[in-house]
């Protein structure tokens, strides 16, 4: 499967407008360095720093992303670009200079990701401090409604709402929906041992895993919330990640996964697959049903 398309944040300001936003939010002189897309611009500040200016028209999206980045950074684990300022529509963060993935950096990333998850969250579905309940995952809505029981929370607030939308759009047929619904009914017995809420990135596909010149990973564009740690790992596998075997090896050294975790990958991939089925159609609905069948 190819990597999913990057989220579309809608039309943003022109390059000059992005530089003006950076100047306003950082208090520094700013000039455009490079326009990357309608929503993303590299801007050079007068103190020599290069920052990214991201524009998003969805209400609450910038607030959610800024809160998520700060919450993840507070764990002191995986490197996260610093937030230099934001308003209702624009977010200014560090630019991550590009590097190349390597086995050593992947192993370190696995260890750091385990530490990030271990930093915890108040509840499953808990938003980051200062983050809104109504957030986003790419172009899709993400409701952060806290819950104490992971199987019930995952079914009610992640899988079933998107399953209903996928059926309505024709991306999943009723017979396939019945397969997913059956897995959700049996989730308490399929979910493995109970675990405390982990501090999740929440949208951990390969496009949000950046490698810097030191070979270290920095994570961007989170949909951060409290969740099950196997969900982040399942998403890394779903959309591919360089040296994933080394990532998992590093993770297991710090926080070994519960027995049977590999058999539960399909369960944790259901939500991102159904999101993609609703947004992009194609074969994502069929893949979601196939993932449900692996869990049975």
C-alpha positions in Angstrom: 0.0 0.0 0.0 1.3 3.4 -0.8 1.6 6.1 1.9 -1.6 8.1 2.3 -1.8 11.6 0.9 -0.7 14.4 3.3 -3.6 16.2 5.0 -4.9 19.2 3.1 -5.2 22.2 5.4 -7.0 24.3 2.8 -5.9 27.5 1.1 -3.6 29.6 3.2 -2.1 33.1 3.0 0.4 33.8 0.2 4.1 33.7 0.9 4.2 37.3 2.1 1.3 36.6 4.4 3.1 33.6 5.9 6.2 35.8 6.6 4.0 38.4 8.2 2.4 35.8 10.4 5.8 34.6 11.5 6.9 38.1 12.3 3.7 38.8 14.3 3.9 35.5 16.3 7.6 35.5 17.0 8.3 39.2 17.3 11.2 38.9 14.8 11.8 40.3 11.3 10.9 37.6 8.8 11.3 36.9 5.1 10.1 34.0 2.9 12.7 31.3 2.3 10.7 28.8 0.4 7.0 28.1 -0.3 6.3 24.3 0.1 2.5 24.2 -0.4 -0.6 26.3 0.0 -0.5 25.6 3.7 3.3 25.4 4.5 6.0 28.0 4.1 9.7 28.1 5.2 10.5 31.5 6.7 13.9 32.9 7.7 13.9 35.1 10.9 16.3 37.9 11.4 18.1 36.1 14.2 19.2 33.3 11.7 16.6 30.7 12.6 14.5 29.1 9.9 10.9 28.3 10.9 7.9 26.6 9.4 4.6 28.5 9.1 1.6 26.2 8.8 -1.9 27.5 8.0 -5.1 25.6 8.7 -8.6 26.9 8.3 -10.3 24.2 10.4 -11.5 25.7 13.7 -9.4 24.4 16.6 -6.9 22.6 14.4 -3.9 24.9 15.1 -4.7 25.0 18.8 -4.9 21.2 18.9 -1.6 20.8 17.0 0.3 23.3 19.1 -1.0 21.7 22.3 -0.1 18.3 21.0 3.4 19.3 20.1 4.0 20.8 23.5 2.5 17.8 25.3 4.7 15.4 23.4 7.8 17.6 24.0 7.1 17.7 27.7 7.8 14.0 27.9 11.5 14.7 27.1 11.6 11.6 24.9 11.3 11.8 21.1 12.5 15.1 19.7 9.7 17.5 18.8 10.0 20.8 16.8 9.5 23.7 19.2 6.4 25.8 18.9 7.3 29.5 18.5 3.8 30.9 18.4 0.3 30.4 17.0 -3.0 32.0 16.5 -6.4 30.7 15.3 -5.1 29.9 11.8 -1.2 29.9 11.8 1.4 27.8 13.6 5.1 28.6 13.7 7.5 25.8 14.6 11.1 24.9 14.2 12.1 23.7 10.7 13.6 20.2 10.7 16.7 20.0 8.5 16.5 16.9 6.4 18.7 13.8 7.0 18.7 10.2 6.1 17.2 7.3 8.1 19.6 4.7 9.6 19.5 1.6 11.7 21.1 3.3 14.7 18.7 6.2 14.7 15.8 3.9 14.2 16.8 1.9 17.3 17.1 5.1 19.3 13.7 6.2 18.0 12.1 3.0 19.3 13.6 3.6 22.7 12.5 7.2 22.7 9.0 6.3 21.5 8.6 3.8 24.4 9.6 6.6 26.8 7.1 9.0 25.2 4.3 6.4 25.6 5.3 5.8 29.2 4.8 9.5 30.0 1.1 8.6 30.1 -2.2 10.5 29.9 -5.0 11.1 32.3 -7.4 8.9 30.3 -8.0 7.2 27.0 -9.1 9.9 24.6 -7.8 12.7 26.9 -6.7 15.7 24.8 -3.3 17.5 25.5 -3.5 20.2 28.2 -5.0 23.2 26.5 -6.1 21.2 23.5 -9.7 21.2 22.3 -12.0 18.2 22.5 -12.8 18.6 18.8 -9.4 18.1 17.0 -8.2 16.7 13.7 -6.4 13.8 12.2 -5.2 15.0 8.8 -8.4 16.4 7.2 -10.7 14.3 9.4 -12.4 15.2 12.7 -11.0 13.6 15.8 -13.1 13.8 19.0 -11.1 13.5 22.2 -13.8 12.2 24.6 -12.1 10.7 27.7 -12.9 7.1 28.8 -11.6 4.7 31.4 -11.9 1.4 29.5 -9.9 1.1 26.3 -12.0 -1.5 24.4 -15.2 0.4 24.9 -13.6 3.8 24.2 -11.9 2.6 21.0 -15.0 1.1 19.7 -17.4 4.0 20.5 -15.1 7.0 19.8 -12.7 5.7 17.1 -13.9 2.8 15.0 -17.7 2.8 14.9 -18.3 6.5 14.0 -16.0 6.1 11.0 -17.4 2.7 10.1 -20.9 4.3 9.9 -19.6 7.1 7.7 -17.7 4.6 5.5 -20.9 2.6 5.0 -22.9 5.8 4.1 -20.3 6.7 1.5 -20.2 3.2 0.0 -16.5 2.7 1.0 -17.5 -0.3 3.2 -20.3 -2.7 2.3 -22.8 -3.8 4.9 -21.4 -7.3 4.9 -17.9 -5.9 5.6 -19.3 -3.6 8.3 -20.8 -6.6 10.1 -17.3 -8.1 10.3 -15.9 -5.0 11.9 -18.9 -4.7 14.3 -18.3 -8.3 15.4 -14.7 -7.5 16.3 -15.8 -4.5 18.3 -18.3 -6.6 20.2 -15.6 -9.1 21.1 -12.9 -6.4 21.7 -12.7 -6.9 25.5 -11.5 -10.5 24.9 -9.3 -9.6 21.9 -7.6 -6.5 23.2 -5.0 -8.2 25.4 -4.0 -7.3 28.9 -5.3 -4.0 30.2 -2.7 -1.2 30.1 -2.7 2.4 31.3 -3.3 5.2 28.9 -0.2 6.1 26.9 0.8 9.5 25.5 0.3 8.9 21.8 1.4 10.9 18.8 -1.8 9.7 17.3 -1.0 10.1 13.5 2.3 8.2 13.4 2.6 7.4 9.7 5.9 7.7 7.9 5.3 11.2 6.6 5.2 12.5 10.2 8.5 10.9 11.1 11.4 13.2 10.0 15.0 12.3 10.2 17.4 15.1 11.0 21.1 15.4 9.9 22.2 13.6 13.1 20.1 10.6 12.1 17.6 11.3 15.0 13.9 11.3 14.5 11.7 14.3 15.1 7.9 13.9 15.0 5.5 16.4 13.5 1.8 16.9 12.8 0.4 15.0 15.8 -3.2 14.1 16.6 -2.0 13.6 20.2 -4.3 12.1 22.8 -4.3 9.4 25.5 -4.6 5.9 23.9 -3.2 2.4 23.7 0.5 2.3 22.9 0.1 -0.5 20.3 -1.9 2.0 18.2 1.1 4.2 17.3 3.2 1.1 16.5 0.5 -0.4 14.3 0.2 2.8 12.3 4.0 2.8 11.8 3.6 -0.6 10.3 0.5 0.2 8.2 2.2 3.0 6.2 5.8 1.9 6.4 8.8 3.2 8.4 12.5 2.8 7.5 14.2 0.2 9.6 11.0 -0.7 11.4 12.5 -3.9 12.8 15.1 -1.7 14.6 12.5 0.6 15.9 10.6 -2.3 17.4 13.8 -3.8 18.8 14.6 -0.5 20.6 11.0 -0.2 21.9 11.0 -3.7 23.3 14.2 -3.1 25.2 12.6 -0.2 27.1 9.0 -1.3 27.4 8.3 -4.9 26.2 4.9 -5.3 24.5 2.4 -7.7 26.0 2.2 -11.3 24.6 0.2 -11.5 21.4 0.7 -7.9 20.3 1.5 -8.9 16.7 -1.9 -10.6 16.4 -3.6 -7.4 17.5 -2.0 -5.1 14.9 -5.1 -5.4 12.7 -7.3 -4.1 15.6 -5.2 -1.0 16.0 -5.1 -0.4 12.3 -8.9 -0.3 11.9 -9.3 3.4 12.9 -6.7 4.8 10.4 -7.9 2.6 7.7 -11.5 3.6 8.2 -10.5 7.3 8.3 -8.8 6.8 4.9 -11.8 4.9 3.6 -14.0 7.9 4.4 -11.6 10.5 3.1 -10.0 8.8 0.1 -12.2 5.8 -0.8 -10.2 3.4 -3.0 -9.4 0.1 -1.4 -9.1 1.4 2.2 -12.5 0.1 3.1 -11.6 -3.4 1.9 -8.3 -3.2 3.8 -10.2 -2.3 7.0 -12.4 -5.3 6.6 -9.4 -7.5 5.9 -7.7 -6.1 9.1 -10.8 -7.0 11.1 -10.7 -10.5 9.8 -7.1 -10.9 11.1 -8.3 -10.1 14.6 -10.9 -12.8 14.6 
